């Protein structure tokens, strides 16, 4: 099974979070220990990892 991520969405296509999913989570009292088992955060991280930045690089050579 491959964990390769196809980078096919620009950051403006993905959108942005307006509210942390942790704010209303039933396991909030367990923070930060609960984050490694959280399926919602895993899905968010995977979606963001697929994105390609739409901003131009400002690095100077």
PDB file of N, CA, C and O in Angstrom:
ATOM      1  N   UNK A   1       0.851  -1.193   0.000  1.00  0.00           N
ATOM      2  CA  UNK A   1       0.000   0.000   0.000  1.00  0.00           C
ATOM      3  C   UNK A   1       0.884   1.241   0.000  1.00  0.00           C
ATOM      4  O   UNK A   1       1.786   1.365   0.829  1.00  0.00           O
ATOM      5  N   UNK A   2       0.636   2.130  -0.899  1.00  0.00           N
ATOM      6  CA  UNK A   2       1.459   3.324  -1.041  1.00  0.00           C
ATOM      7  C   UNK A   2       0.845   4.493  -0.267  1.00  0.00           C
ATOM      8  O   UNK A   2      -0.371   4.682  -0.261  1.00  0.00           O
ATOM      9  N   UNK A   3       1.709   5.268   0.381  1.00  0.00           N
ATOM     10  CA  UNK A   3       1.254   6.454   1.098  1.00  0.00           C
ATOM     11  C   UNK A   3       1.540   7.717   0.304  1.00  0.00           C
ATOM     12  O   UNK A   3       1.512   8.820   0.851  1.00  0.00           O
ATOM     13  N   UNK A   4       1.817   7.557  -0.994  1.00  0.00           N
ATOM     14  CA  UNK A   4       2.115   8.713  -1.832  1.00  0.00           C
ATOM     15  C   UNK A   4       0.895   9.625  -1.916  1.00  0.00           C
ATOM     16  O   UNK A   4      -0.246   9.171  -2.004  1.00  0.00           O
ATOM     17  N   UNK A   5       1.170  10.900  -1.888  1.00  0.00           N
ATOM     18  CA  UNK A   5       0.098  11.894  -1.957  1.00  0.00           C
ATOM     19  C   UNK A   5       0.158  12.576  -3.315  1.00  0.00           C
ATOM     20  O   UNK A   5       1.189  13.134  -3.692  1.00  0.00           O
ATOM     21  N   UNK A   6      -0.944  12.529  -4.045  1.00  0.00           N
ATOM     22  CA  UNK A   6      -1.023  13.203  -5.337  1.00  0.00           C
ATOM     23  C   UNK A   6      -1.307  14.674  -5.074  1.00  0.00           C
ATOM     24  O   UNK A   6      -2.361  15.025  -4.543  1.00  0.00           O
ATOM     25  N   UNK A   7      -0.372  15.523  -5.444  1.00  0.00           N
ATOM     26  CA  UNK A   7      -0.511  16.959  -5.209  1.00  0.00           C
ATOM     27  C   UNK A   7      -1.210  17.588  -6.405  1.00  0.00           C
ATOM     28  O   UNK A   7      -0.569  18.020  -7.364  1.00  0.00           O
ATOM     29  N   UNK A   8      -2.534  17.632  -6.330  1.00  0.00           N
ATOM     30  CA  UNK A   8      -3.302  18.088  -7.484  1.00  0.00           C
ATOM     31  C   UNK A   8      -4.254  19.240  -7.176  1.00  0.00           C
ATOM     32  O   UNK A   8      -5.032  19.635  -8.044  1.00  0.00           O
ATOM     33  N   UNK A   9      -4.213  19.778  -5.986  1.00  0.00           N
ATOM     34  CA  UNK A   9      -5.092  20.887  -5.629  1.00  0.00           C
ATOM     35  C   UNK A   9      -4.279  22.079  -5.158  1.00  0.00           C
ATOM     36  O   UNK A   9      -3.325  21.920  -4.396  1.00  0.00           O
ATOM     37  N   UNK A  10      -4.645  23.262  -5.604  1.00  0.00           N
ATOM     38  CA  UNK A  10      -3.991  24.463  -5.110  1.00  0.00           C
ATOM     39  C   UNK A  10      -4.598  24.860  -3.774  1.00  0.00           C
ATOM     40  O   UNK A  10      -5.728  24.477  -3.468  1.00  0.00           O
ATOM     41  N   UNK A  11      -3.870  25.614  -2.984  1.00  0.00           N
ATOM     42  CA  UNK A  11      -4.355  25.969  -1.651  1.00  0.00           C
ATOM     43  C   UNK A  11      -5.680  26.742  -1.698  1.00  0.00           C
ATOM     44  O   UNK A  11      -6.475  26.640  -0.763  1.00  0.00           O
ATOM     45  N   UNK A  12      -5.930  27.501  -2.750  1.00  0.00           N
ATOM     46  CA  UNK A  12      -7.202  28.228  -2.822  1.00  0.00           C
ATOM     47  C   UNK A  12      -8.360  27.287  -3.151  1.00  0.00           C
ATOM     48  O   UNK A  12      -9.516  27.635  -2.910  1.00  0.00           O
ATOM     49  N   UNK A  13      -8.076  26.116  -3.690  1.00  0.00           N
ATOM     50  CA  UNK A  13      -9.121  25.131  -3.952  1.00  0.00           C
ATOM     51  C   UNK A  13      -9.482  24.355  -2.684  1.00  0.00           C
ATOM     52  O   UNK A  13     -10.619  23.913  -2.519  1.00  0.00           O
ATOM     53  N   UNK A  14      -8.515  24.198  -1.805  1.00  0.00           N
ATOM     54  CA  UNK A  14      -8.730  23.461  -0.570  1.00  0.00           C
ATOM     55  C   UNK A  14      -9.520  24.299   0.424  1.00  0.00           C
ATOM     56  O   UNK A  14     -10.382  23.777   1.130  1.00  0.00           O
ATOM     57  N   UNK A  15      -9.236  25.568   0.480  1.00  0.00           N
ATOM     58  CA  UNK A  15      -9.912  26.449   1.427  1.00  0.00           C
ATOM     59  C   UNK A  15      -9.094  26.609   2.697  1.00  0.00           C
ATOM     60  O   UNK A  15      -7.885  26.378   2.706  1.00  0.00           O
ATOM     61  N   UNK A  16      -9.761  27.005   3.760  1.00  0.00           N
ATOM     62  CA  UNK A  16      -9.061  27.197   5.018  1.00  0.00           C
ATOM     63  C   UNK A  16     -10.012  26.905   6.173  1.00  0.00           C
ATOM     64  O   UNK A  16     -11.231  26.945   6.008  1.00  0.00           O
ATOM     65  N   UNK A  17      -9.453  26.614   7.330  1.00  0.00           N
ATOM     66  CA  UNK A  17     -10.270  26.331   8.504  1.00  0.00           C
ATOM     67  C   UNK A  17     -10.733  27.636   9.134  1.00  0.00           C
ATOM     68  O   UNK A  17      -9.957  28.582   9.271  1.00  0.00           O
ATOM     69  N   UNK A  18     -11.987  27.678   9.508  1.00  0.00           N
ATOM     70  CA  UNK A  18     -12.500  28.863  10.196  1.00  0.00           C
ATOM     71  C   UNK A  18     -12.645  28.605  11.691  1.00  0.00           C
ATOM     72  O   UNK A  18     -12.785  29.539  12.481  1.00  0.00           O
ATOM     73  N   UNK A  19     -12.611  27.332  12.070  1.00  0.00           N
ATOM     74  CA  UNK A  19     -12.746  26.972  13.477  1.00  0.00           C
ATOM     75  C   UNK A  19     -12.090  25.622  13.699  1.00  0.00           C
ATOM     76  O   UNK A  19     -12.258  24.707  12.894  1.00  0.00           O
ATOM     77  N   UNK A  20     -11.357  25.495  14.769  1.00  0.00           N
ATOM     78  CA  UNK A  20     -10.714  24.230  15.083  1.00  0.00           C
ATOM     79  C   UNK A  20     -11.748  23.156  15.377  1.00  0.00           C
ATOM     80  O   UNK A  20     -12.701  23.407  16.114  1.00  0.00           O
ATOM     81  N   UNK A  21     -11.577  21.961  14.813  1.00  0.00           N
ATOM     82  CA  UNK A  21     -12.513  20.881  15.119  1.00  0.00           C
ATOM     83  C   UNK A  21     -12.389  20.417  16.577  1.00  0.00           C
ATOM     84  O   UNK A  21     -13.260  19.705  17.077  1.00  0.00           O
ATOM     85  N   UNK A  22     -11.335  20.809  17.243  1.00  0.00           N
ATOM     86  CA  UNK A  22     -11.111  20.409  18.634  1.00  0.00           C
ATOM     87  C   UNK A  22     -11.996  21.178  19.621  1.00  0.00           C
ATOM     88  O   UNK A  22     -12.209  20.721  20.744  1.00  0.00           O
ATOM     89  N   UNK A  23     -12.508  22.331  19.213  1.00  0.00           N
ATOM     90  CA  UNK A  23     -13.277  23.171  20.133  1.00  0.00           C
ATOM     91  C   UNK A  23     -14.526  22.485  20.682  1.00  0.00           C
ATOM     92  O   UNK A  23     -14.877  22.668  21.847  1.00  0.00           O
ATOM     93  N   UNK A  24     -15.189  21.705  19.849  1.00  0.00           N
ATOM     94  CA  UNK A  24     -16.412  21.029  20.280  1.00  0.00           C
ATOM     95  C   UNK A  24     -16.249  19.517  20.396  1.00  0.00           C
ATOM     96  O   UNK A  24     -17.238  18.787  20.453  1.00  0.00           O
ATOM     97  N   UNK A  25     -15.028  19.056  20.431  1.00  0.00           N
ATOM     98  CA  UNK A  25     -14.761  17.618  20.469  1.00  0.00           C
ATOM     99  C   UNK A  25     -15.027  17.048  21.863  1.00  0.00           C
ATOM    100  O   UNK A  25     -14.728  17.682  22.875  1.00  0.00           O
ATOM    101  N   UNK A  26     -15.587  15.853  21.896  1.00  0.00           N
ATOM    102  CA  UNK A  26     -15.868  15.201  23.172  1.00  0.00           C
ATOM    103  C   UNK A  26     -14.588  14.792  23.902  1.00  0.00           C
ATOM    104  O   UNK A  26     -14.618  14.560  25.110  1.00  0.00           O
ATOM    105  N   UNK A  27     -13.474  14.701  23.192  1.00  0.00           N
ATOM    106  CA  UNK A  27     -12.200  14.305  23.798  1.00  0.00           C
ATOM    107  C   UNK A  27     -11.292  15.502  24.084  1.00  0.00           C
ATOM    108  O   UNK A  27     -10.098  15.322  24.322  1.00  0.00           O
ATOM    109  N   UNK A  28     -11.825  16.689  24.065  1.00  0.00           N
ATOM    110  CA  UNK A  28     -11.045  17.917  24.246  1.00  0.00           C
ATOM    111  C   UNK A  28     -10.227  17.909  25.542  1.00  0.00           C
ATOM    112  O   UNK A  28      -9.124  18.453  25.587  1.00  0.00           O
ATOM    113  N   UNK A  29     -10.760  17.306  26.566  1.00  0.00           N
ATOM    114  CA  UNK A  29     -10.054  17.249  27.851  1.00  0.00           C
ATOM    115  C   UNK A  29      -8.766  16.437  27.758  1.00  0.00           C
ATOM    116  O   UNK A  29      -7.896  16.541  28.624  1.00  0.00           O
ATOM    117  N   UNK A  30      -8.648  15.639  26.718  1.00  0.00           N
ATOM    118  CA  UNK A  30      -7.472  14.788  26.530  1.00  0.00           C
ATOM    119  C   UNK A  30      -6.364  15.472  25.726  1.00  0.00           C
ATOM    120  O   UNK A  30      -5.282  14.906  25.569  1.00  0.00           O
ATOM    121  N   UNK A  31      -6.616  16.675  25.217  1.00  0.00           N
ATOM    122  CA  UNK A  31      -5.590  17.390  24.436  1.00  0.00           C
ATOM    123  C   UNK A  31      -4.308  17.555  25.244  1.00  0.00           C
ATOM    124  O   UNK A  31      -4.391  17.797  26.448  1.00  0.00           O
ATOM    125  N   UNK A  32      -3.162  17.439  24.659  1.00  0.00           N
ATOM    126  CA  UNK A  32      -2.838  17.149  23.256  1.00  0.00           C
ATOM    127  C   UNK A  32      -2.651  15.658  22.983  1.00  0.00           C
ATOM    128  O   UNK A  32      -2.313  15.285  21.860  1.00  0.00           O
ATOM    129  N   UNK A  33      -2.858  14.811  23.965  1.00  0.00           N
ATOM    130  CA  UNK A  33      -2.626  13.377  23.783  1.00  0.00           C
ATOM    131  C   UNK A  33      -3.526  12.749  22.730  1.00  0.00           C
ATOM    132  O   UNK A  33      -3.133  11.772  22.094  1.00  0.00           O
ATOM    133  N   UNK A  34      -4.709  13.281  22.534  1.00  0.00           N
ATOM    134  CA  UNK A  34      -5.693  12.673  21.637  1.00  0.00           C
ATOM    135  C   UNK A  34      -5.429  12.930  20.158  1.00  0.00           C
ATOM    136  O   UNK A  34      -5.996  12.234  19.315  1.00  0.00           O
ATOM    137  N   UNK A  35      -4.602  13.889  19.817  1.00  0.00           N
ATOM    138  CA  UNK A  35      -4.466  14.285  18.412  1.00  0.00           C
ATOM    139  C   UNK A  35      -3.938  13.182  17.507  1.00  0.00           C
ATOM    140  O   UNK A  35      -4.284  13.150  16.326  1.00  0.00           O
ATOM    141  N   UNK A  36      -3.122  12.288  18.014  1.00  0.00           N
ATOM    142  CA  UNK A  36      -2.551  11.251  17.144  1.00  0.00           C
ATOM    143  C   UNK A  36      -3.575  10.193  16.722  1.00  0.00           C
ATOM    144  O   UNK A  36      -3.352   9.484  15.741  1.00  0.00           O
ATOM    145  N   UNK A  37      -4.689  10.076  17.446  1.00  0.00           N
ATOM    146  CA  UNK A  37      -5.729   9.110  17.087  1.00  0.00           C
ATOM    147  C   UNK A  37      -6.947   9.771  16.444  1.00  0.00           C
ATOM    148  O   UNK A  37      -7.932   9.091  16.159  1.00  0.00           O
ATOM    149  N   UNK A  38      -6.899  11.059  16.215  1.00  0.00           N
ATOM    150  CA  UNK A  38      -8.070  11.793  15.718  1.00  0.00           C
ATOM    151  C   UNK A  38      -8.216  11.647  14.198  1.00  0.00           C
ATOM    152  O   UNK A  38      -7.348  12.064  13.431  1.00  0.00           O
ATOM    153  N   UNK A  39      -9.321  11.052  13.793  1.00  0.00           N
ATOM    154  CA  UNK A  39      -9.570  10.852  12.365  1.00  0.00           C
ATOM    155  C   UNK A  39      -9.881  12.169  11.641  1.00  0.00           C
ATOM    156  O   UNK A  39      -9.540  12.326  10.468  1.00  0.00           O
ATOM    157  N   UNK A  40     -10.516  13.101  12.326  1.00  0.00           N
ATOM    158  CA  UNK A  40     -10.833  14.394  11.712  1.00  0.00           C
ATOM    159  C   UNK A  40      -9.547  15.156  11.406  1.00  0.00           C
ATOM    160  O   UNK A  40      -9.384  15.677  10.302  1.00  0.00           O
ATOM    161  N   UNK A  41      -8.629  15.226  12.377  1.00  0.00           N
ATOM    162  CA  UNK A  41      -7.362  15.922  12.144  1.00  0.00           C
ATOM    163  C   UNK A  41      -6.528  15.211  11.080  1.00  0.00           C
ATOM    164  O   UNK A  41      -5.836  15.863  10.299  1.00  0.00           O
ATOM    165  N   UNK A  42      -6.587  13.890  11.045  1.00  0.00           N
ATOM    166  CA  UNK A  42      -5.860  13.131  10.030  1.00  0.00           C
ATOM    167  C   UNK A  42      -6.369  13.477   8.634  1.00  0.00           C
ATOM    168  O   UNK A  42      -5.579  13.656   7.707  1.00  0.00           O
ATOM    169  N   UNK A  43      -7.674  13.569   8.489  1.00  0.00           N
ATOM    170  CA  UNK A  43      -8.253  13.916   7.180  1.00  0.00           C
ATOM    171  C   UNK A  43      -7.868  15.338   6.767  1.00  0.00           C
ATOM    172  O   UNK A  43      -7.550  15.586   5.604  1.00  0.00           O
ATOM    173  N   UNK A  44      -7.897  16.257   7.713  1.00  0.00           N
ATOM    174  CA  UNK A  44      -7.505  17.644   7.425  1.00  0.00           C
ATOM    175  C   UNK A  44      -6.047  17.708   6.997  1.00  0.00           C
ATOM    176  O   UNK A  44      -5.719  18.365   6.009  1.00  0.00           O
ATOM    177  N   UNK A  45      -5.177  17.037   7.724  1.00  0.00           N
ATOM    178  CA  UNK A  45      -3.745  17.052   7.397  1.00  0.00           C
ATOM    179  C   UNK A  45      -3.481  16.426   6.034  1.00  0.00           C
ATOM    180  O   UNK A  45      -2.647  16.921   5.276  1.00  0.00           O
ATOM    181  N   UNK A  46      -4.181  15.343   5.717  1.00  0.00           N
ATOM    182  CA  UNK A  46      -4.011  14.692   4.418  1.00  0.00           C
ATOM    183  C   UNK A  46      -4.461  15.606   3.292  1.00  0.00           C
ATOM    184  O   UNK A  46      -3.794  15.703   2.261  1.00  0.00           O
ATOM    185  N   UNK A  47      -5.585  16.273   3.484  1.00  0.00           N
ATOM    186  CA  UNK A  47      -6.089  17.202   2.462  1.00  0.00           C
ATOM    187  C   UNK A  47      -5.119  18.354   2.253  1.00  0.00           C
ATOM    188  O   UNK A  47      -4.832  18.728   1.116  1.00  0.00           O
ATOM    189  N   UNK A  48      -4.614  18.917   3.345  1.00  0.00           N
ATOM    190  CA  UNK A  48      -3.661  20.026   3.226  1.00  0.00           C
ATOM    191  C   UNK A  48      -2.358  19.581   2.583  1.00  0.00           C
ATOM    192  O   UNK A  48      -1.744  20.347   1.840  1.00  0.00           O
ATOM    193  N   UNK A  49      -1.927  18.364   2.855  1.00  0.00           N
ATOM    194  CA  UNK A  49      -0.688  17.847   2.265  1.00  0.00           C
ATOM    195  C   UNK A  49      -0.810  17.698   0.753  1.00  0.00           C
ATOM    196  O   UNK A  49       0.194  17.751   0.042  1.00  0.00           O
ATOM    197  N   UNK A  50      -2.024  17.513   0.258  1.00  0.00           N
ATOM    198  CA  UNK A  50      -2.255  17.385  -1.179  1.00  0.00           C
ATOM    199  C   UNK A  50      -2.121  18.718  -1.894  1.00  0.00           C
ATOM    200  O   UNK A  50      -1.953  18.746  -3.113  1.00  0.00           O
ATOM    201  N   UNK A  51      -2.189  19.799  -1.176  1.00  0.00           N
ATOM    202  CA  UNK A  51      -2.210  21.114  -1.798  1.00  0.00           C
ATOM    203  C   UNK A  51      -0.864  21.591  -2.300  1.00  0.00           C
ATOM    204  O   UNK A  51       0.190  21.199  -1.800  1.00  0.00           O
ATOM    205  N   UNK A  52      -0.930  22.428  -3.276  1.00  0.00           N
ATOM    206  CA  UNK A  52       0.242  23.093  -3.845  1.00  0.00           C
ATOM    207  C   UNK A  52       0.061  24.578  -3.600  1.00  0.00           C
ATOM    208  O   UNK A  52      -0.988  25.136  -3.921  1.00  0.00           O
ATOM    209  N   UNK A  53       1.064  25.219  -3.040  1.00  0.00           N
ATOM    210  CA  UNK A  53       0.950  26.641  -2.735  1.00  0.00           C
ATOM    211  C   UNK A  53       0.747  27.451  -4.011  1.00  0.00           C
ATOM    212  O   UNK A  53       1.396  27.201  -5.026  1.00  0.00           O
ATOM    213  N   UNK A  54      -0.149  28.414  -3.949  1.00  0.00           N
ATOM    214  CA  UNK A  54      -0.377  29.286  -5.100  1.00  0.00           C
ATOM    215  C   UNK A  54       0.429  30.568  -5.006  1.00  0.00           C
ATOM    216  O   UNK A  54       0.339  31.427  -5.883  1.00  0.00           O
ATOM    217  N   UNK A  55       1.213  30.703  -3.951  1.00  0.00           N
ATOM    218  CA  UNK A  55       2.051  31.893  -3.767  1.00  0.00           C
ATOM    219  C   UNK A  55       3.412  31.684  -4.422  1.00  0.00           C
ATOM    220  O   UNK A  55       3.975  30.590  -4.373  1.00  0.00           O
ATOM    221  N   UNK A  56       3.918  32.717  -5.019  1.00  0.00           N
ATOM    222  CA  UNK A  56       5.239  32.653  -5.644  1.00  0.00           C
ATOM    223  C   UNK A  56       6.314  32.614  -4.561  1.00  0.00           C
ATOM    224  O   UNK A  56       6.186  33.250  -3.515  1.00  0.00           O
ATOM    225  N   UNK A  57       7.353  31.872  -4.826  1.00  0.00           N
ATOM    226  CA  UNK A  57       8.464  31.779  -3.886  1.00  0.00           C
ATOM    227  C   UNK A  57       9.190  33.116  -3.824  1.00  0.00           C
ATOM    228  O   UNK A  57       9.418  33.753  -4.853  1.00  0.00           O
ATOM    229  N   UNK A  58       9.549  33.535  -2.626  1.00  0.00           N
ATOM    230  CA  UNK A  58      10.241  34.812  -2.467  1.00  0.00           C
ATOM    231  C   UNK A  58      11.719  34.615  -2.110  1.00  0.00           C
ATOM    232  O   UNK A  58      12.387  35.539  -1.646  1.00  0.00           O
ATOM    233  N   UNK A  59      12.213  33.395  -2.336  1.00  0.00           N
ATOM    234  CA  UNK A  59      13.619  33.131  -2.032  1.00  0.00           C
ATOM    235  C   UNK A  59      14.515  33.804  -3.056  1.00  0.00           C
ATOM    236  O   UNK A  59      14.239  33.804  -4.255  1.00  0.00           O
ATOM    237  N   UNK A  60      15.600  34.379  -2.545  1.00  0.00           N
ATOM    238  CA  UNK A  60      16.565  34.999  -3.449  1.00  0.00           C
ATOM    239  C   UNK A  60      17.797  34.107  -3.517  1.00  0.00           C
ATOM    240  O   UNK A  60      18.233  33.573  -2.497  1.00  0.00           O
ATOM    241  N   UNK A  61      18.354  33.944  -4.695  1.00  0.00           N
ATOM    242  CA  UNK A  61      19.547  33.094  -4.862  1.00  0.00           C
ATOM    243  C   UNK A  61      20.801  33.853  -4.547  1.00  0.00           C
ATOM    244  O   UNK A  61      21.896  33.298  -4.634  1.00  0.00           O
TER     245      UNK A  61
END
